[in-house]
């Protein structure tokens, strides 16, 4: 599971642009997360049963990887749906931080599990493998690959109209599972040809991929939680929207940062000081609506300043 990044974050603008109501998006999110839970659970049962029966480290490592995926799917199902809930007294800015928090938890679990699997694989290489070949080993891995491909395809299809970073992370996780299962398959084929050590080696490779995957999930979602800045391109888009309004003569003190998976915008905008209060209010409303139409933008806070009085001459123009 990865979080998500810039492109996949859920925002009010993205949902509105797709013509979805929040409850409809939440239902789609729930269906996709439940399917991920079931798909990973089935894979774990099949691979673990066959791996234990024939002593395959590669299969057990791949099944254990899916345990982390199952945890991720459950966490997303339980916590992730709250991102669609309306703001309340306890969370006046909404629940956007829940999604990256869930993903960060999952990433930590994946890293710890991967390190444990790496240890077991290394021990298998040093002490010698105890795996016995059976066609069921190959059959279980082919089933796992097909299971993850269908899960990946379904999750991506649902997320095309939702734009959830959590579902995007689950989809990438399913795709990565295909690669780890292929690595495990190579190890099992090595057992068939008399190179039983390849099974433990394949388990080690899978473990490294698991650790890397967990690290990437954590790294990306920490950015959401600490309020990091978006890409330079996204910041320029925000500034361009503000400057493109005919009534705006300058922009300064612009701050664009993540509040959970949504972008929050703060800026001082210079306009004609002779405008009436109603005219200034209309301009501010137009600017706020234009910014919220951008991908990922949530809350917008603008301060209108009278242009030409020199009060802001020391401020940095954005």
MOHURA-V668920 format. One record per backbone hydrogen bond with DSSP energy under -1.0 kcal/mol. NH is the residue of the N-H (numbers start at 0). CO is the residue of the C=O. E is the energy in kcal/mol with one decimal. If there is no record, write none. Layout:
NH;CO;E + NH;CO;E
This chain:
14;10;-2.2 + 15;11;-2.5 + 16;12;-2.6 + 17;13;-1.7 + 18;15;-1.5 + 19;14;-2.4 + 24;20;-2.4 + 25;21;-2.3 + 26;22;-1.9 + 27;23;-2.1 + 28;24;-2.6 + 29;25;-2.5 + 30;26;-2.5 + 31;27;-2.3 + 32;28;-2.3 + 33;29;-2.4 + 34;30;-2.4 + 35;31;-1.9 + 36;32;-2.0 + 37;33;-2.5 + 38;34;-2.8 + 39;35;-2.3 + 40;36;-2.1 + 41;37;-2.3 + 42;38;-1.8 + 43;39;-2.4 + 44;40;-2.1 + 45;41;-2.1 + 46;42;-2.6 + 47;43;-2.7 + 48;44;-1.9 + 49;45;-2.0 + 50;46;-3.0 + 51;47;-2.6 + 52;48;-1.7 + 53;49;-1.7 + 55;50;-1.7 + 59;55;-2.0 + 60;56;-2.7 + 61;57;-2.2 + 62;58;-2.6 + 63;59;-2.6 + 64;60;-2.2 + 65;61;-1.5 + 66;62;-1.1 + 67;63;-1.5 + 68;64;-1.6 + 69;65;-2.7 + 70;66;-2.5 + 71;67;-2.5 + 72;68;-2.6 + 73;69;-2.5 + 74;70;-2.7 + 75;71;-2.6 + 76;72;-2.3 + 77;73;-2.7 + 78;74;-3.1 + 81;78;-1.7 + 82;79;-1.6 + 83;80;-1.8 + 84;81;-1.6 + 87;90;-1.3 + 93;90;-1.9 + 97;94;-1.5 + 100;96;-1.7 + 101;97;-2.5 + 102;98;-2.1 + 103;99;-2.5 + 104;100;-2.0 + 105;101;-2.1 + 106;102;-2.5 + 107;103;-2.0 + 108;104;-2.0 + 109;105;-2.4 + 110;106;-2.1 + 111;107;-2.1 + 112;108;-2.4 + 113;109;-2.7 + 114;110;-2.2 + 115;111;-1.8 + 116;112;-2.3 + 117;113;-2.2 + 118;114;-1.9 + 119;115;-2.1 + 120;116;-2.5 + 121;117;-2.4 + 122;118;-2.2 + 123;119;-1.8 + 124;120;-2.0 + 125;121;-2.2 + 126;122;-2.8 + 127;123;-1.1 + 131;53;-2.6 + 136;133;-1.8 + 138;134;-2.5 + 139;135;-2.6 + 140;136;-1.7 + 141;137;-2.5 + 142;138;-2.1 + 143;139;-2.1 + 144;140;-2.4 + 145;141;-2.2 + 146;142;-2.7 + 147;143;-2.5 + 148;144;-2.1 + 149;145;-2.3 + 150;146;-2.0 + 151;147;-2.6 + 152;148;-2.7 + 153;149;-2.3 + 154;150;-2.4 + 155;151;-2.4 + 156;152;-2.0 + 157;153;-2.4 + 158;154;-2.3 + 160;157;-1.2 + 162;158;-2.3 + 167;163;-2.1 + 168;164;-2.0 + 169;165;-2.1 + 170;166;-2.5 + 171;167;-2.3 + 172;168;-2.2 + 173;169;-2.2 + 174;170;-2.1 + 175;171;-2.5 + 176;172;-2.0 + 177;173;-1.2 + 178;174;-1.2 + 179;175;-2.3 + 180;176;-2.3 + 181;177;-1.9 + 182;178;-2.1 + 183;179;-2.2 + 184;180;-2.1 + 185;181;-2.0 + 186;182;-1.7 + 187;183;-2.1 + 188;184;-2.5 + 189;185;-1.9 + 190;186;-1.5 + 191;187;-1.7 + 192;188;-1.5 + 193;190;-1.6 + 194;189;-3.3 + 197;194;-1.6 + 198;195;-1.5 + 200;196;-2.4 + 201;197;-2.9 + 202;198;-1.9 + 203;199;-2.0 + 204;200;-2.2 + 205;201;-2.5 + 206;202;-2.0 + 207;203;-2.2 + 208;204;-2.1 + 209;205;-2.1 + 210;206;-2.4 + 211;207;-2.5 + 212;208;-2.4 + 213;209;-2.4 + 214;210;-2.3 + 215;211;-2.4 + 216;212;-2.0 + 217;213;-2.2 + 218;214;-2.7 + 219;215;-2.2 + 220;216;-2.0 + 221;217;-1.9 + 224;220;-1.8 + 225;221;-2.2 + 227;222;-2.4 + 234;230;-2.0 + 235;231;-2.3 + 236;232;-2.0 + 237;233;-1.9 + 238;234;-2.3 + 239;235;-2.8 + 240;236;-2.1 + 241;237;-1.8 + 242;238;-2.5 + 243;239;-2.0 + 247;244;-1.7 + 248;269;-2.8 + 251;267;-2.4 + 252;315;-1.1 + 254;265;-3.2 + 256;263;-2.1 + 257;227;-2.2 + 258;261;-3.5 + 259;223;-1.2 + 261;258;-1.4 + 262;295;-3.5 + 263;256;-3.5 + 264;298;-2.1 + 265;254;-2.6 + 266;300;-1.8 + 267;251;-2.6 + 268;302;-2.7 + 269;249;-2.9 + 270;304;-2.8 + 274;271;-1.4 + 279;275;-2.5 + 280;276;-2.3 + 281;277;-2.3 + 282;278;-2.1 + 283;279;-2.4 + 284;280;-2.3 + 285;281;-2.3 + 286;282;-2.3 + 287;283;-2.6 + 288;284;-2.5 + 289;285;-2.0 + 290;286;-2.3 + 291;287;-2.3 + 293;290;-1.7 + 296;293;-1.2 + 297;262;-3.3 + 300;264;-3.1 + 302;266;-2.2 + 304;268;-3.0 + 306;270;-2.9 + 312;309;-1.2 + 314;311;-1.3 + 317;250;-1.9
